[in-house]
Every structure is written in structure tokens, then in C-alpha cells.
Amino acid sequence: MNTIVDINTSHKLLKVKDLKDRYGIGNDAAYALVRRKDFPAFYLSGKFFIREDLLLEWEQNSEKRIKC
């Protein structure tokens, strides 16, 4: 199966430090979060990155699960 990727679409990428600042968490919690299977992070060249648009979607879905 071929996947078509639009390279003209740019997304803001966050780093683990951004995640720590956003949630007020430490290193251990941030790395535990990016390693979760349901978390929108990817690993590239020895670093984790998080697409901000997917993070917002993940946050919204997480809120719905917590409220249920």
C-alpha cells in the first residue's frame, strides 16, 4: 500500500521540553507520556517530537474519556 504525503503541509512540532512546560511535569512523566501508544509522538534521530495539532486532538479525546 502506498501512502501519499503532502510535503507542503507544515505542522508545528513540539519537543519534550515544550511538553514539560505545557503540563508542568518533570522528565520522567514527560518521557512516560511520549512512550504511550495512544500519545501522538514520534522518535526521529534520537529525539521525540509531538505534532501540536495531534496533541490538541489527543487532549480533547482524553478529556472525553475522563468525563465519562
C-alpha positions, 0 to 999 in steps of 0.5 A, spaced: 500 500 500 502 506 498 501 512 502 501 519 499 504 525 503 503 532 502 510 535 503 507 542 503 503 541 509 507 544 515 505 542 522 508 545 528 512 540 532 513 540 539 519 537 543 519 534 550 521 540 553 515 544 550 511 538 553 514 539 560 512 546 560 505 545 557 503 540 563 508 542 568 511 535 569 518 533 570 522 528 565 520 522 567 512 523 566 514 527 560 518 521 557 512 516 560 507 520 556 511 520 549 512 512 550 504 511 550 501 508 544 495 512 544 500 519 545 501 522 538 509 522 538 514 520 534 522 518 535 526 521 529 534 521 530 534 520 537 529 525 539 521 525 540 517 530 537 509 531 538 505 534 532 501 540 536 495 539 532 495 531 534 496 533 541 490 538 541 486 532 538 489 527 543 487 532 549 480 533 547 479 525 546 482 524 553 478 529 556 472 525 553 474 519 556 475 522 563 468 525 563 465 519 562 
